[in-house]
Amino acid sequence: MIRNFLHKVFERISRVFILDELEKRLDRLDANILDLKTLTMPKDNLEFAILTDHKFAFKSQDFLNPKGSKNDFTRSSSFVGSVNGIFGRPISYLDIGCANGGLVNDFIVQGNTAIGIEGSEIGTATKQDHWRVIPQYLFNADVTKPFAVLRDSQPYYFDVIGAWEVLEHIQEQDLPIFFENVLNHLTGTSIFMASIAQFPDFNPTTGEAWHVTLKSQEWWFSFFENCGFRILEIPKNFQFPRGSGNASVSDWDVNKNPNLGFHVFLAPK
């Protein structure tokens, strides 16, 4: 009886793993179809450029030992739909810490203007994922050092800037310059959106940490105010790309465990 019981348990577990793997492969297939659509779209005649003296974040663990920037394949067309719903039109979007550029691609496919910035060189070096598909919209820069986005040689501003699983990766002393960069690329009607993890992420063998700034929500809100932002109310049922149990990437879910982190909407004061 015990043997039969265990056999049934293992059989059910196997089905769950098989279905989970199948779902991931179908998600990847859907993403690849969207990538083909991107490749067939007319090319934008106006060129983006990033002005910076610091092309890579050399001191960051995300550069030294890339993990998320190497493995994350975040996609979320529902996030794009939520953002477009707020503005009621196509928007301009900057993804800071864009990893493999999936969200940038999702915005472009749905008729928006979008670029991404990544501090790690892994995408540039390997041409993996969207660094191969939309290289003209993905750039490298250390976002804790001053940078400027230009389009057709002119300063460019964004309706939305997103930073998903980024802020906790930045050393506390480097955060003020990061937010100066954000403010410099927003207008009075723009929104900065982010997920902020509040749990450790480190290599148990070496002790090297990816999550280096773990603070309370109260600390972050006070910091945002001091940096020149006001806190906005997040629309009900807004679909976030991270911190939402996103199936396209190994993701925490604030709805299932609020202690793991939170989301934020900010606007310039």
Order of alpha helices (4+ residues) and beta strands (2+ residues): alpha-beta-alpha-alpha-alpha-beta-alpha-beta-alpha-alpha-beta-beta-beta-beta-alpha-beta-alpha-beta-beta
